[in-house]
Amino acid sequence: MRRRSFAPLLLAYGTGLSLSRAGAESRPLPAMRISEDGWGDARISDLRAVLNSAASILWSYFPNRKIEPIYINRTHTGPMVHYERNYLMEIVMDLDSEGMLWCQYSYQFGHEFCHILSGFDKDGTANLWFEETLCETASLFTLRHMADQWRTAPPFPNWKSYANALDDYADKVIKDREKIPPAGLPAFYRKHADDLRANPTRRELNGAMSLIFLEMFEQSPTSWESISWLNSRPSAREETFPFYLNKWLRAAPARHQTFIAGIIRAFDLK
């Protein structure tokens, strides 16, 4: 979810880590500052290790991307990333979890990080539901690939067995969602189009569609970079969904246009 307001912030940055994944050059992860309060019995050092791991999953597919530092704030009103930067010009991300619920932190972070990587903004929101759907996809993708990563290279050696918990969390989310056959996506979209435009965070709808996109991104993970151009041009208040997707297609570099065109075809749009 995204909103505009933000709270004043304090605290210091942690040590930056480097990313090293197959096919990606080693480079620093985005800088993150974590509030010291409100996380229950979770140690900040452990929480930082979890969030760095979660960030590394999507970040590895954005080799040339630069973003502002991120401030991680504890909230009790649901996870979200704020449109406006704080007085330190940091992106403010709220997470709503505490204790050692590493799966929940990772799930929430994956969603909100996707908003950041998609260049989230506060212009027309008629098609915000599509970004929300992609971000639900990112949550599942993050969990599943963290699980793979932790089986061989966990943040700490004694966390290797937690890989199964990450997989199980993703599996439970998937199990609880409506299953749409890929061929059924156009009809599902047409049935719910008005509701999606009015209520972009209908999670049962976002979640159902996200399972189709999860398969697409797992078949072509480098295509995550394509979301960098999702919001590269302003959206009008009443912008149609076909125009929105074709605008994304035109803005993206040639290496991502086949993938985006595949999404347009999946909706049976011209």
C-alpha positions in Angstrom: 0.0 0.0 0.0 1.1 3.6 -0.6 0.3 6.8 1.2 1.6 10.4 1.5 2.1 11.3 5.1 5.2 10.5 7.1 6.6 10.7 10.6 9.9 12.4 11.8 12.8 10.0 11.9 16.1 9.5 13.7 18.9 6.9 14.0 22.0 5.8 12.1 22.5 3.7 9.0 23.8 0.2 9.4 26.7 -1.2 7.6 26.1 -1.6 3.9 26.4 -5.1 2.4 27.3 -6.2 -1.1 25.2 -8.3 -3.4 26.7 -11.3 -5.2 24.3 -13.6 -7.2 24.8 -15.6 -10.3 24.8 -13.4 -13.3 25.0 -10.2 -11.3 27.9 -8.0 -10.4 28.7 -7.5 -6.7 27.5 -4.1 -5.6 26.1 -2.5 -2.5 22.6 -3.1 -1.4 20.4 0.0 -0.9 21.2 1.8 2.3 18.6 1.1 5.0 18.1 2.7 8.4 16.0 0.8 10.9 14.1 2.3 13.8 15.4 0.9 17.1 12.0 0.7 18.7 8.9 -1.4 18.3 10.3 -4.7 17.0 9.7 -6.7 20.2 12.5 -9.2 21.0 14.0 -9.0 17.5 17.5 -7.8 17.5 18.2 -4.9 15.0 21.3 -6.8 13.7 19.1 -9.8 12.9 16.3 -7.7 11.4 18.9 -5.9 9.2 20.2 -9.3 8.0 16.7 -10.4 7.1 15.8 -7.2 5.2 19.2 -7.1 3.4 18.5 -10.7 2.3 15.0 -9.8 1.1 16.2 -6.7 -0.7 18.9 -8.7 -2.5 16.4 -10.9 -4.3 14.9 -8.2 -6.5 17.9 -5.8 -6.4 20.0 -8.3 -8.3 17.8 -7.7 -11.4 18.4 -3.9 -11.3 22.1 -3.6 -12.2 22.0 0.1 -13.0 19.3 1.3 -10.6 20.0 3.9 -8.0 17.5 4.7 -5.2 17.5 7.0 -2.2 18.3 5.5 1.2 15.3 3.7 2.9 14.1 4.3 6.5 12.3 1.3 8.0 9.7 2.3 10.5 7.6 0.2 12.8 3.9 0.8 12.4 0.7 -0.8 13.8 -1.5 0.2 10.9 -0.2 -2.0 8.1 2.9 -2.0 5.8 3.3 0.8 3.3 5.8 3.0 1.6 5.3 6.8 1.7 5.2 9.0 -1.3 7.0 11.9 0.4 10.6 11.6 1.6 11.5 12.5 5.2 13.6 15.5 6.1 16.7 13.4 5.4 15.4 12.7 1.9 15.0 9.0 2.7 12.2 6.8 1.4 10.0 5.9 4.4 8.8 2.3 4.6 6.5 1.1 7.3 6.5 -2.5 8.3 3.9 -4.0 10.6 5.5 -6.9 12.4 7.6 -7.6 15.5 9.6 -10.4 17.1 11.4 -13.0 15.0 8.7 -13.4 12.3 11.2 -13.3 9.6 8.8 -14.6 6.9 6.3 -11.8 7.6 9.0 -9.1 7.5 10.2 -10.5 4.2 6.8 -10.7 2.7 5.9 -7.2 3.6 9.3 -5.8 2.6 9.1 -7.5 -0.8 5.8 -5.8 -1.6 6.9 -2.4 -0.5 10.3 -2.6 -2.1 8.5 -3.4 -5.4 6.7 -0.1 -5.1 10.0 1.7 -4.7 11.6 -0.1 -7.7 8.5 0.7 -9.8 9.0 4.4 -9.3 5.8 4.8 -7.3 4.2 8.2 -7.5 1.0 10.0 -6.6 -0.6 10.8 -10.0 -3.6 9.1 -11.4 -4.6 6.0 -9.5 -7.0 4.3 -12.0 -4.5 1.6 -12.7 -2.8 1.4 -9.3 -4.3 -2.0 -8.8 -1.9 -3.4 -11.4 1.2 -2.1 -9.5 -0.3 -3.6 -6.3 -0.7 -6.9 -8.1 2.9 -6.8 -9.2 4.0 -6.0 -5.7 2.0 -9.0 -4.4 3.9 -11.0 -6.9 7.1 -9.6 -5.6 6.3 -10.7 -2.1 6.0 -14.3 -3.1 9.0 -14.2 -5.5 11.1 -12.8 -2.7 10.1 -15.5 -0.2 10.6 -18.3 -2.6 14.0 -17.1 -3.8 15.1 -16.3 -0.2 14.3 -19.9 0.7 16.6 -21.1 -2.1 19.3 -18.7 -1.1 19.2 -19.6 2.6 19.5 -23.3 1.9 23.1 -22.7 0.7 24.0 -19.2 1.9 21.9 -18.0 4.9 22.8 -14.8 6.6 24.0 -16.9 9.6 24.9 -20.6 9.4 22.4 -21.6 12.0 19.6 -20.0 9.9 19.9 -22.6 7.1 17.0 -24.6 8.5 14.7 -21.6 8.3 14.6 -21.8 4.5 11.7 -24.3 4.8 9.7 -21.8 6.8 10.1 -19.2 4.0 8.9 -21.7 1.5 6.0 -22.8 3.7 4.9 -19.2 4.3 4.8 -18.6 0.5 3.0 -21.9 0.0 0.3 -21.0 2.5 -0.4 -17.7 0.8 -0.6 -19.4 -2.5 -2.9 -22.1 -1.2 -5.3 -19.6 0.2 -5.7 -17.6 -3.0 -8.2 -18.1 -5.9 -6.6 -20.0 -8.8 -7.2 -18.5 -12.2 -6.0 -20.4 -15.2 -3.9 -18.2 -17.4 -6.6 -18.3 -20.1 -9.1 -17.1 -17.6 -7.2 -13.8 -16.8 -9.0 -11.6 -19.4 -12.5 -12.7 -18.1 -11.4 -12.2 -14.4 -10.1 -8.7 -15.2 -13.2 -7.7 -17.1 -15.4 -9.0 -14.3 -13.6 -7.0 -11.6 -12.3 -4.0 -13.6 -14.5 -1.4 -12.1 -13.9 -2.6 -8.6 -10.1 -2.7 -9.1 -10.1 0.9 -10.4 -12.1 2.0 -7.3 -10.3 -0.3 -4.8 -6.7 -1.0 -5.9 -5.8 -2.9 -2.8 -8.4 -5.6 -3.0 -6.0 -8.3 -1.9 -8.1 -11.3 -2.8 -8.2 -9.9 -6.4 -4.5 -8.7 -6.5 -3.5 -12.0 -5.0 -5.3 -14.2 -7.5 -3.8 -12.4 -10.4 -0.4 -12.4 -8.8 -0.1 -16.2 -9.2 -0.2 -15.8 -12.9 2.5 -13.2 -12.9 4.6 -15.2 -10.4 5.0 -17.9 -13.0 5.9 -15.3 -15.7 8.6 -13.7 -13.5 10.0 -17.0 -12.4 10.4 -18.0 -16.0 12.0 -14.6 -16.8 13.4 -13.1 -13.5 15.5 -10.6 -15.3 12.3 -9.0 -16.5 11.8 -7.6 -13.0 13.9 -4.7 -14.2 11.1 -3.7 -16.5 9.1 -2.3 -13.7 11.6 0.6 -13.5 9.6 2.1 -16.4 6.1 1.3 -15.1 5.6 4.8 -13.7 8.2 6.7 -15.8 5.5 8.8 -17.4 2.6 10.5 -15.6 -0.8 8.8 -15.5 -4.0 10.8 -16.1 -6.8 10.4 -13.6 -9.0 8.5 -16.0 -6.3 6.7 -18.0 -7.5 3.4 -19.4 -5.7 0.1 -18.6 -4.7 -0.6 -22.2 -3.2 2.9 -22.6 -1.4 2.4 -19.3 0.2 -0.8 -20.3 1.1 0.4 -23.8 2.7 3.5 -22.2 4.8 1.2 -20.1 5.7 -0.8 -23.2 6.8 2.3 -25.1 8.9 3.6 -22.2 10.8 0.4 -21.6 14.0 -0.5 -23.4 13.9 -3.1 -26.2 15.2 -5.9 -24.0 12.0 -5.8 -21.9 9.4 -5.1 -24.6 8.7 -8.8 -25.4 8.0 -9.5 -21.7 5.7 -6.5 -21.4 3.9 -7.4 -24.6 3.3 -10.8 -23.1 1.5 -9.2 -20.2 -0.6 -7.2 -22.6 -1.5 -10.4 -24.4 -2.3 -12.2 -21.1 -5.1 -9.7 -20.6 -6.2 -10.0 -24.2 -5.6 -6.3 -24.7 -4.7 -4.6 -27.9 
